[in-house]
Amino acid sequence: MILKRKPLSWWERLYLPALFGGFKVTLRHFFKKKVTLEYPEEKWVVPGDYRGAPYLVKDQEGNTKCVSCQLCEFVCPPKAIKIIPPGPIGEPADRPNAEKMPKEFEIDMLRCIFCGFCQEVCPEEAIFLMKDYSLTGTSREEMIYNKEKLLALGGVHAGIQKWKRKAEKAKEQQMFRVKEHE
């Protein structure tokens, strides 16, 4: 289907209406109060739902939470996360009841789109998005964060209570056992 266009009038061909419309917008903004943030001295107030850079965290005892399940690596849309599992022998775990720990864990911050999928999919609550918006580096290699750097930046997260909640649920289930039919 072909649509016939209405030819432009002489006034429209001069582009004066578009030019006047642009000047009108400029004048409207010219007299408004300017909003300028002087960055190093004034910090931007981060909203509550802001998704920043992902970091690995430790629990209250200082143990690494990541068990190298690789779910965050599989769900990452830009493939910014790279995990190398420990292999058949395994890395020595720094906490009891840990099946395995990652041999290497890297996040390429230049590739990361801060979507938050890694935090959502993590079954161990090992990766969180911090309120950090000023990631800087002088080379590409500096922007690839390894496991040690991610753990140092993430620090100890006090809100991790997964295994405590699991133990409480197990106790509740034992207290309220369902009677089996005989």
C-alpha positions in Angstrom: 0.0 0.0 0.0 1.5 3.3 -1.0 0.5 6.5 0.8 0.6 9.8 -1.0 2.3 12.5 1.0 1.0 16.0 1.1 3.5 18.4 -0.4 5.1 20.9 1.9 4.0 24.5 1.7 6.4 27.4 1.0 6.4 28.3 4.7 7.2 24.7 5.8 10.0 24.4 3.3 11.8 27.3 4.9 11.9 25.3 8.2 11.1 28.5 10.1 8.4 26.8 12.2 10.8 24.1 13.3 13.5 26.8 14.0 11.0 28.9 16.1 9.9 25.8 18.0 13.5 25.1 18.9 14.1 28.7 20.0 10.9 28.5 22.1 12.2 25.4 24.0 15.6 27.1 24.5 14.1 30.2 25.9 11.9 28.2 28.2 15.0 26.4 29.7 17.1 29.6 29.7 15.1 31.2 32.5 14.7 28.1 34.7 16.8 27.6 37.8 20.0 25.7 36.9 20.6 22.3 38.6 24.3 21.5 38.7 26.0 19.0 40.9 29.7 19.7 41.6 30.7 16.0 41.7 33.7 15.4 43.8 32.5 17.8 46.6 28.8 17.0 46.3 27.8 13.3 46.1 24.8 12.1 44.2 22.1 10.7 46.5 21.6 7.1 45.4 17.9 6.0 45.2 16.9 3.0 47.2 16.2 0.8 44.2 19.5 1.6 42.5 21.4 -1.3 41.0 25.1 -0.8 41.3 28.2 -3.0 40.8 28.0 -6.7 41.9 30.3 -7.8 44.6 30.9 -11.0 46.5 30.2 -11.0 50.3 31.3 -12.9 53.3 29.0 -14.0 56.1 29.2 -12.8 59.8 32.0 -15.3 60.5 34.1 -14.0 57.6 33.5 -17.1 55.4 33.1 -16.9 51.7 29.5 -17.6 50.6 30.1 -18.6 47.0 30.0 -22.4 46.3 30.8 -22.2 42.6 27.4 -23.3 41.4 27.9 -21.1 38.3 24.3 -19.9 38.1 25.3 -16.3 38.0 27.6 -17.0 35.1 24.9 -18.8 33.1 22.3 -16.1 33.7 24.5 -13.1 33.0 23.3 -11.5 29.7 26.6 -9.9 28.6 28.6 -12.8 29.9 30.6 -10.6 32.2 31.1 -13.3 34.9 33.6 -16.0 34.6 33.9 -18.8 37.2 36.4 -21.6 37.2 35.2 -24.5 39.4 37.7 -26.2 41.7 38.0 -29.4 39.7 37.8 -33.0 40.9 40.1 -32.5 43.9 38.5 -29.3 45.1 39.7 -26.2 46.8 39.9 -26.3 50.6 36.7 -24.7 51.9 37.0 -21.9 54.4 33.8 -22.8 56.1 32.1 -26.1 57.3 29.5 -27.8 55.1 30.8 -26.1 51.9 30.8 -28.5 49.1 33.2 -26.5 46.9 34.6 -23.1 46.5 35.4 -21.4 43.2 39.0 -21.6 42.0 38.7 -18.3 40.1 35.8 -15.8 40.1 36.0 -12.8 37.8 33.6 -10.0 36.8 34.4 -7.8 33.9 33.0 -4.4 35.1 33.3 -2.9 31.6 31.0 -5.6 30.3 28.5 -5.7 33.2 25.2 -4.0 32.6 24.2 -3.9 36.3 21.0 -5.8 35.6 20.9 -7.6 39.0 20.2 -11.1 37.6 23.3 -12.5 39.3 22.0 -11.4 42.7 18.5 -12.8 42.1 19.7 -16.2 40.9 22.3 -16.8 43.7 21.1 -19.6 46.0 23.7 -18.9 48.6 23.2 -15.1 48.9 26.8 -14.7 48.0 26.6 -11.8 45.4 25.0 -8.5 46.1 24.7 -5.2 44.1 26.3 -2.3 46.0 25.4 1.3 45.8 28.6 2.1 43.9 28.4 4.3 40.8 32.0 5.5 40.4 33.9 2.6 38.9 37.2 3.9 37.6 40.4 2.3 36.2 43.2 3.3 33.9 43.3 0.1 32.0 41.0 -2.8 31.0 42.9 -5.2 33.3 42.0 -3.0 36.3 38.3 -3.3 35.5 38.4 -7.0 35.6 37.7 -7.8 39.3 39.0 -11.1 40.6 37.6 -13.1 43.6 39.9 -11.3 46.2 39.0 -7.8 45.0 35.3 -8.6 44.9 35.4 -10.0 48.4 37.4 -7.0 49.7 34.9 -4.6 48.1 31.8 -6.5 49.2 33.0 -7.0 52.8 31.0 -8.8 55.5 27.2 -8.7 54.9 25.3 -8.9 58.2 21.9 -9.7 56.6 22.8 -13.2 55.4 20.7 -15.6 57.5 19.9 -18.3 54.9 21.2 -21.3 56.7 19.8 -20.1 60.1 16.4 -19.7 58.5 16.7 -23.2 56.9 17.5 -24.8 60.3 14.5 -23.0 61.9 12.2 -24.3 59.1 13.5 -27.8 59.6 12.8 -27.6 63.3 9.3 -26.3 62.6 8.7 -29.2 60.2 9.9 -31.7 62.8 7.6 -30.2 65.4 4.5 -30.3 63.2 5.0 -33.7 61.5 2.1 -34.9 59.3 0.7 -38.2 60.5 1.0 -40.8 57.8 -2.1 -42.9 57.0 -1.8 -46.6 58.0 
